[in-house]
Amino acid sequence: MSALLAYLAAELRHRWQAVRDTKDAGYSTEAVLVTALLVSLAVVVVGIIALKVIGKANSINL
């Protein structure tokens, strides 16, 4: 059992070091979050514009 725990600890250290050695250092996560924020902002802006256009169209008397 202790050999298994030692192996798992060594494997965890090895994988953690591999994560640390990558050059992007979490850049992809940051890029995804920024992209999601921009998409959310765009959806809100389109919704506001759509409400204003619909309101203006409904106020026109024919």
Protein Blocks (a to p, Z undefined) as FASTA:
>chain_A
ZZmmmmmmmmmmmmmmmmmmpmnlomlmmmmmmmmmmmmmmmmmmmmmmmmmmmmmmmpc
ZZ
